[in-house]
């Protein structure tokens, strides 16, 4: 029982530390990163056009796979069916490796993600996530 409580405490501490890292993201820095690294495929304003990727305004509040008039890949659609919305942890995993994240979420579904770009820097991901969370 003592080992269980210690393990549970460790998980709780790791979760709090992880959430604190996301909260520490700088939205202004994230906007700059998004506009230099993501704007080739995405727009960020209300009612913005879809490009190769969907408009990202409201991505954290509209639910997964819900951008109007965007044709998601079958792999994304299968993964989105198992997710209610994007939270900081799922966005972080997705931005780290989109195809790996979608494949793990989709389970048996196979295929490719339209998004192959990876954002390797944890700080850049935290900042972009902070920026995306302002787009409501």
C-alpha positions, -999 to 999 in steps of 0.1 A, spaced: 0 0 0 28 24 9 44 18 -26 11 25 -42 6 58 -24 42 68 -33 37 59 -69 4 78 -70 21 108 -54 48 107 -80 23 107 -108 4 136 -92 36 156 -89 46 149 -125 11 159 -137 13 191 -118 47 199 -131 36 191 -166 6 214 -163 28 241 -148 51 239 -178 21 244 -202 9 273 -181 43 289 -183 41 292 -221 44 327 -235 15 335 -258 32 364 -275 63 343 -282 39 315 -294 22 339 -318 56 348 -334 65 311 -337 31 302 -352 32 330 -377 67 320 -389 65 282 -386 28 274 -390 13 301 -412 23 283 -444 -4 257 -437 -27 274 -411 -46 307 -405 -54 320 -370 -81 346 -373 -118 342 -368 -133 328 -400 -99 325 -416 -95 302 -446 -84 266 -444 -51 259 -462 -33 226 -463 -42 226 -426 -74 239 -410 -79 274 -396 -68 272 -359 -90 299 -344 -109 281 -316 -90 249 -320 -89 244 -282 -127 250 -278 -144 237 -309 -136 200 -305 -113 178 -326 -119 175 -363 -145 203 -363 -130 230 -385 -157 240 -410 -152 228 -446 -118 211 -439 -112 176 -453 -93 158 -425 -72 127 -433 -88 94 -424 -61 89 -397 -70 122 -381 -107 115 -383 -102 81 -366 -81 97 -338 -105 126 -334 -134 102 -329 -116 91 -297 -109 126 -284 -134 152 -271 -111 182 -275 -75 194 -276 -59 201 -242 -24 212 -235 -10 177 -231 -25 163 -263 -15 194 -283 21 190 -269 22 153 -280 7 161 -314 31 190 -321 60 167 -310 51 141 -337 17 144 -354 17 110 -372 28 91 -341 2 109 -319 -26 102 -344 -16 66 -349 -16 59 -312 -49 77 -307 -66 60 -337 -57 25 -325 -59 2 -355 -64 28 -381 -35 33 -404 -26 61 -428 -8 93 -429 -13 127 -413 -16 158 -435 6 174 -409 41 161 -410 58 191 -394 72 185 -360 79 212 -334 108 196 -315 115 224 -289 94 219 -257 96 257 -251 83 264 -286 55 239 -281 45 255 -248 45 289 -263 25 279 -293 0 261 -271 -3 292 -249 -10 312 -281 -36 287 -294 -54 289 -261 -59 327 -266 -77 321 -299 -113 319 -286 
